[in-house]
Amino acid sequence: MRLTRSRDNRVIAGVCAGLAHRLGWKPRTMRLLFVLSCLLPGPQFLIYLGLWIFIPNERR
């Protein structure tokens, strides 16, 4: 199973939904973890932008 950004279950870019699908989690759980991680110091937002650029879109 390849890591791809979701086309159907996206809020911004589909990164969290794609990661959740790859890990077998619910997209809502992944989004919640991402938002909570943004409260901590670190480059979370830059990592998200990088994933948005480098992870391809899901094929139809």
C-alpha positions in Angstrom: 0.0 0.0 0.0 1.5 3.3 -1.1 1.3 6.6 0.9 -1.0 9.0 -1.1 -3.0 12.0 -0.2 -6.7 11.4 -0.1 -8.9 13.0 -2.7 -12.2 12.3 -1.0 -11.6 12.7 2.7 -9.5 15.9 2.7 -9.9 19.0 4.8 -6.9 21.0 3.6 -4.6 18.8 1.5 -5.5 15.2 2.4 -2.2 14.6 4.2 -3.7 13.6 7.5 -6.3 11.4 5.8 -3.6 9.7 3.7 -1.4 9.0 6.7 -4.4 7.7 8.6 -5.3 5.4 5.8 -1.7 4.1 5.6 -1.6 3.4 9.3 -5.1 2.0 9.6 -6.4 4.8 11.7 -9.5 7.1 11.4 -8.7 10.4 9.7 -10.3 12.3 12.6 -7.8 10.8 15.0 -4.9 11.8 12.8 -6.2 15.3 12.4 -6.7 15.6 16.2 -3.1 14.4 16.8 -1.7 16.9 14.3 -3.6 19.8 15.9 -2.5 18.8 19.4 1.1 18.4 18.2 1.0 22.0 16.9 0.6 23.1 20.5 4.1 21.8 21.2 7.3 23.5 20.0 8.7 22.1 16.8 8.5 22.1 13.0 5.1 20.3 12.6 3.7 22.8 10.2 6.8 22.7 8.0 6.7 18.9 8.0 3.0 19.1 6.9 3.9 21.4 4.1 6.7 19.1 3.0 4.4 16.1 3.0 1.8 18.1 1.0 4.5 18.8 -1.7 6.1 15.3 -1.8 3.2 12.9 -1.3 1.3 12.3 -4.6 -2.5 12.5 -4.9 -4.5 9.4 -4.8 -5.4 8.0 -8.3 -9.0 7.6 -9.2 
